[in-house]
């Protein structure tokens, strides 16, 4: 009989791989280099930022370019929240300032 559910050790390994992926994305974001962040997203990524919906890697790169042009000294902390077969959910906190110091 085949067990549909992965073993606990497989889940721990998968969770650690996902956690490392989230950490790599965090590091790329903190570089504030949109091209460095490019590899963090697949060409068919679907992404939401507040009321803006982004489709694909190029839209994400354009968004990050706009975002980091105005959000100075940007610092992000990301943490794995949940994951499924082909999805990762994160929770995050960030801080930045604009050119007026706010």
C-alpha positions as a LaTeX table, in Angstrom:
\begin{tabular}{lrrr}
\hline
Residue & $x$ (\AA) & $y$ (\AA) & $z$ (\AA) \\
\hline
Unk1 & 0.00 & 0.00 & 0.00 \\
Unk2 & 1.37 & 3.41 & $-1.00$ \\
Unk3 & 1.26 & 6.22 & 1.56 \\
Unk4 & $-0.01$ & 9.47 & 0.00 \\
Unk5 & 1.62 & 11.57 & 2.68 \\
Unk6 & 5.35 & 12.33 & 2.84 \\
Unk7 & 7.32 & 11.11 & 5.82 \\
Unk8 & 8.11 & 13.47 & 8.65 \\
Unk9 & 11.79 & 13.52 & 7.66 \\
Unk10 & 10.81 & 14.39 & 4.07 \\
Unk11 & 8.63 & 17.22 & 5.32 \\
Unk12 & 11.45 & 18.56 & 7.52 \\
Unk13 & 13.81 & 18.47 & 4.52 \\
Unk14 & 11.25 & 20.17 & 2.27 \\
Unk15 & 10.50 & 22.82 & 4.91 \\
Unk16 & 14.23 & 23.56 & 5.27 \\
Unk17 & 14.66 & 23.88 & 1.48 \\
Unk18 & 11.72 & 26.29 & 1.34 \\
Unk19 & 13.10 & 28.27 & 4.30 \\
Unk20 & 16.46 & 28.61 & 2.54 \\
Unk21 & 14.71 & 29.76 & $-0.64$ \\
Unk22 & 12.86 & 32.45 & 1.33 \\
Unk23 & 16.16 & 33.54 & 2.92 \\
Unk24 & 17.80 & 33.80 & $-0.52$ \\
Unk25 & 14.90 & 35.95 & $-1.73$ \\
Unk26 & 15.24 & 38.13 & 1.37 \\
Unk27 & 18.95 & 38.60 & 0.67 \\
Unk28 & 18.26 & 39.48 & $-2.97$ \\
Unk29 & 15.65 & 42.04 & $-1.96$ \\
Unk30 & 18.01 & 43.61 & 0.56 \\
Unk31 & 20.55 & 44.11 & $-2.20$ \\
Unk32 & 18.00 & 46.53 & $-3.74$ \\
Unk33 & 19.12 & 45.29 & $-7.15$ \\
Unk34 & 16.06 & 44.29 & $-9.20$ \\
Unk35 & 18.18 & 42.21 & $-11.60$ \\
Unk36 & 19.68 & 40.26 & $-8.67$ \\
Unk37 & 16.13 & 39.47 & $-7.57$ \\
Unk38 & 15.22 & 38.23 & $-11.04$ \\
Unk39 & 16.13 & 34.60 & $-10.31$ \\
Unk40 & 13.88 & 34.53 & $-7.26$ \\
Unk41 & 10.78 & 34.43 & $-9.43$ \\
Unk42 & 9.66 & 32.14 & $-12.23$ \\
Unk43 & 8.67 & 33.58 & $-15.62$ \\
Unk44 & 5.03 & 32.76 & $-14.80$ \\
Unk45 & 5.00 & 34.06 & $-11.20$ \\
Unk46 & 1.75 & 35.55 & $-9.98$ \\
Unk47 & 2.25 & 38.14 & $-7.29$ \\
Unk48 & 0.18 & 40.67 & $-5.34$ \\
Unk49 & 1.41 & 43.80 & $-3.62$ \\
Unk50 & $-1.46$ & 45.56 & $-1.89$ \\
Unk51 & $-3.80$ & 46.48 & $-4.78$ \\
Unk52 & $-1.32$ & 45.77 & $-7.57$ \\
Unk53 & $-1.29$ & 42.37 & $-9.28$ \\
Unk54 & 1.86 & 41.37 & $-11.13$ \\
Unk55 & 2.18 & 38.58 & $-13.68$ \\
Unk56 & 5.56 & 37.22 & $-14.59$ \\
Unk57 & 9.16 & 37.97 & $-13.78$ \\
Unk58 & 9.44 & 41.11 & $-15.94$ \\
Unk59 & 6.49 & 42.84 & $-14.24$ \\
Unk60 & 7.99 & 42.01 & $-10.85$ \\
Unk61 & 11.37 & 43.46 & $-11.88$ \\
Unk62 & 9.68 & 46.65 & $-13.14$ \\
Unk63 & 7.75 & 46.91 & $-9.86$ \\
Unk64 & 10.91 & 46.47 & $-7.77$ \\
Unk65 & 12.72 & 49.09 & $-9.84$ \\
Unk66 & 9.93 & 51.62 & $-9.14$ \\
Unk67 & 9.68 & 50.63 & $-5.49$ \\
Unk68 & 13.36 & 50.92 & $-4.67$ \\
Unk69 & 13.73 & 54.21 & $-6.54$ \\
Unk70 & 11.55 & 55.84 & $-3.87$ \\
Unk71 & 12.03 & 53.62 & $-0.81$ \\
Unk72 & 15.54 & 54.41 & 0.39 \\
Unk73 & 17.52 & 52.34 & 2.90 \\
Unk74 & 15.05 & 49.52 & 2.33 \\
Unk75 & 15.37 & 46.56 & 4.71 \\
Unk76 & 13.23 & 43.43 & 4.52 \\
Unk77 & 12.79 & 40.49 & 6.85 \\
Unk78 & 10.97 & 37.48 & 5.35 \\
Unk79 & 9.87 & 34.31 & 7.07 \\
Unk80 & 8.37 & 31.14 & 5.67 \\
Unk81 & 4.73 & 31.01 & 6.72 \\
Unk82 & 3.31 & 28.09 & 4.73 \\
Unk83 & 4.02 & 26.06 & 1.63 \\
Unk84 & 2.33 & 23.60 & $-0.69$ \\
Unk85 & 3.31 & 21.65 & $-3.76$ \\
Unk86 & 4.20 & 24.67 & $-5.88$ \\
Unk87 & 3.49 & 27.66 & $-3.64$ \\
Unk88 & 5.27 & 29.45 & $-0.86$ \\
Unk89 & 3.61 & 31.94 & 1.46 \\
Unk90 & 5.73 & 34.32 & 3.52 \\
Unk91 & 5.14 & 36.87 & 6.19 \\
Unk92 & 7.35 & 39.87 & 6.22 \\
Unk93 & 8.23 & 43.20 & 7.75 \\
Unk94 & 10.16 & 46.00 & 6.15 \\
Unk95 & 11.26 & 49.53 & 6.75 \\
Unk96 & 12.52 & 52.30 & 4.53 \\
Unk97 & 12.51 & 56.04 & 4.21 \\
Unk98 & 11.75 & 58.39 & 1.37 \\
Unk99 & 13.87 & 61.29 & 0.13 \\
Unk100 & 12.27 & 63.63 & 2.70 \\
Unk101 & 13.42 & 61.38 & 5.53 \\
Unk102 & 9.98 & 59.97 & 6.32 \\
\hline
\end{tabular}
